[in-house]
Amino acid sequence: MPAAIGFLAGGFFLRLIDAIVPLLHMTKEIDEAESIHTPREKKLSKTILLFLAITIHNFPEGLAVGVAFGALASNPSPEAFIGAVGLAIGIGLQNIPEGAALSIPIRTDGKSRLNAFYWGSMSAIVEPIGALLGAVAVLSMTAILPYALSFAAGAMIFVVVEELIPDSQTNGNTDVATLGLMVGFVIMMILDVALG
């Protein structure tokens, strides 16, 4: 039951953030995508919205890593350590294409390579904050571990289903995007089995 509650709480939390901060929907106008029918005085650029979307979803990723490492205090087994390291490696690996997904549009907008790299890197700045908060929360109350882990999972699944999968299917990239998702999933399965 704690896993189900945490998972739903994570998804609803990201939905609340989604309602407050308009995330990027590449195929639709922002007002249409967010079901907003009142005109906005000032719209944010797609690049800024993409930065916000990636940055917001990086927080629960960091939270998951922090919770996994914080849980080592109550279960200091080698298996738990390898699992935490595997999670950190997996999230670290997927941060590379995320940074590129942000840097490329910034570069396309005419910004310098250094500027594009800087903003692509800065989108992940909240992950260490999330990791620290996750570790502190677990160390102070180990009873919240299943809630915290499933909260982070629910938030990440929300972002994947709401943002990443639909956007990956645009511009005739359906097959490439689907195969990329499958290869990424297989890589994570291999890491899971190989690391514990």
C-alpha positions in Angstrom: 0.0 0.0 0.0 2.8 2.5 0.7 4.2 2.0 -2.8 0.8 2.7 -4.4 0.2 5.8 -2.3 3.7 7.2 -3.0 3.5 6.4 -6.7 0.1 8.2 -7.1 1.3 11.1 -4.9 4.4 11.5 -7.2 2.2 11.5 -10.3 -0.3 14.0 -8.8 2.5 16.2 -7.6 4.0 16.5 -11.1 0.5 17.1 -12.4 0.2 20.0 -10.0 3.5 21.3 -11.2 2.3 20.8 -14.7 -0.7 23.0 -14.0 1.3 25.7 -12.3 4.2 25.8 -14.8 3.3 25.2 -18.4 5.5 22.4 -19.7 6.5 22.1 -23.3 4.2 20.3 -25.7 5.9 20.5 -29.0 3.0 19.5 -31.1 0.4 22.0 -29.6 0.2 25.6 -28.6 0.8 25.9 -24.9 -2.8 27.2 -24.1 -4.3 24.3 -26.0 -2.0 21.7 -24.5 -2.6 22.9 -20.9 -6.4 23.4 -21.5 -6.0 27.1 -20.7 -8.6 29.3 -22.5 -7.6 32.7 -21.1 -5.1 34.6 -23.0 -1.7 35.0 -21.3 0.0 38.4 -21.2 3.4 36.9 -21.9 4.3 33.4 -23.2 7.6 31.8 -22.3 9.7 30.7 -25.2 9.8 27.0 -26.1 13.4 26.8 -25.0 12.6 28.2 -21.5 9.7 25.8 -21.2 11.9 22.9 -22.2 14.5 24.0 -19.6 11.7 24.1 -16.9 10.3 20.7 -17.9 13.7 19.0 -17.8 14.7 20.7 -14.6 11.4 19.9 -12.8 11.6 16.2 -13.7 15.2 16.0 -12.6 14.3 16.7 -9.0 12.5 13.3 -8.4 15.3 11.6 -10.2 17.7 13.0 -7.6 15.3 12.2 -4.9 15.3 8.5 -6.0 19.1 8.3 -5.9 19.2 10.0 -2.5 16.6 7.7 -1.1 18.4 4.6 -2.4 21.7 5.7 -0.8 20.0 6.9 2.4 18.4 3.5 2.7 21.9 2.0 3.1 21.8 3.2 6.7 19.1 0.7 7.5 20.2 -2.0 5.1 24.0 -1.8 4.6 24.2 -4.9 2.4 26.4 -5.1 -0.7 23.3 -5.8 -2.8 21.6 -2.6 -1.6 24.8 -0.6 -2.3 25.1 -2.1 -5.8 21.4 -1.3 -6.4 21.9 2.3 -5.4 25.0 2.6 -7.6 23.1 1.0 -10.5 20.3 3.5 -10.1 22.8 6.4 -10.0 24.6 5.2 -13.1 21.3 4.7 -14.9 20.0 8.2 -14.1 23.4 9.6 -14.9 23.4 8.0 -18.3 20.0 9.2 -19.2 21.0 12.8 -18.2 23.3 12.9 -21.3 20.6 12.8 -23.9 18.4 15.1 -21.7 21.2 17.7 -21.7 21.5 17.3 -25.5 17.8 17.7 -25.9 18.0 21.0 -24.3 21.4 22.2 -25.7 20.5 21.5 -29.3 17.5 23.8 -29.5 19.5 26.5 -27.6 22.3 26.2 -30.2 19.7 26.3 -33.0 18.3 29.5 -31.6 21.7 31.1 -32.3 23.3 30.9 -28.9 27.0 30.0 -28.6 28.1 26.4 -28.0 29.3 27.3 -24.5 25.9 28.9 -23.7 24.0 25.9 -25.0 26.3 23.5 -23.0 25.9 25.7 -19.8 22.1 25.6 -19.9 22.0 21.9 -20.8 24.2 21.2 -17.8 22.2 23.6 -15.5 19.0 21.7 -16.0 20.4 18.9 -13.9 21.4 21.2 -11.0 18.3 20.2 -8.9 19.2 16.5 -8.9 21.9 16.8 -6.2 19.4 18.9 -4.2 16.8 16.1 -4.6 19.4 13.5 -3.7 20.3 15.3 -0.5 16.7 15.8 0.6 16.0 12.1 -0.2 18.9 10.9 1.8 18.2 13.2 4.7 14.5 12.1 4.8 15.4 8.4 4.8 18.1 8.8 7.4 15.7 10.7 9.7 12.7 8.4 9.1 13.2 5.0 7.5 9.5 4.4 7.6 9.0 6.7 4.6 11.4 4.8 2.4 8.7 3.0 0.3 6.7 6.3 0.0 9.7 8.3 -1.1 11.0 5.7 -3.6 7.5 5.3 -5.1 6.9 9.0 -5.1 10.0 9.5 -7.2 8.9 6.7 -9.5 5.4 8.1 -9.9 6.8 11.5 -10.7 9.2 10.1 -13.3 6.5 8.0 -15.0 4.2 11.0 -15.2 6.9 13.0 -17.0 7.7 10.1 -19.4 4.1 9.5 -20.3 3.0 13.1 -20.4 6.0 14.7 -22.1 8.7 12.5 -23.4 6.8 9.7 -25.2 4.3 12.0 -27.1 7.1 14.4 -28.1 9.3 11.6 -29.3 6.6 10.4 -31.7 6.5 13.7 -33.6 8.1 14.7 -36.9 8.0 11.2 -38.4 10.3 9.7 -35.7 7.8 7.1 -34.5 9.9 4.0 -35.3 13.2 5.5 -34.2 11.7 6.8 -30.9 10.1 3.5 -30.1 13.2 1.5 -30.9 15.2 4.0 -28.8 12.8 3.5 -25.9 13.2 -0.3 -26.2 17.0 -0.1 -26.3 17.1 2.2 -23.3 14.8 -0.2 -21.4 17.1 -3.1 -22.3 20.1 -1.2 -21.1 18.5 -0.5 -17.8 17.5 -4.2 -17.4 21.0 -5.3 -18.1 22.3 -2.8 -15.5 19.8 -4.0 -13.0 20.8 -7.6 -13.5 24.5 -7.0 -13.8 24.7 -4.6 -10.7 22.5 -6.5 -8.4 
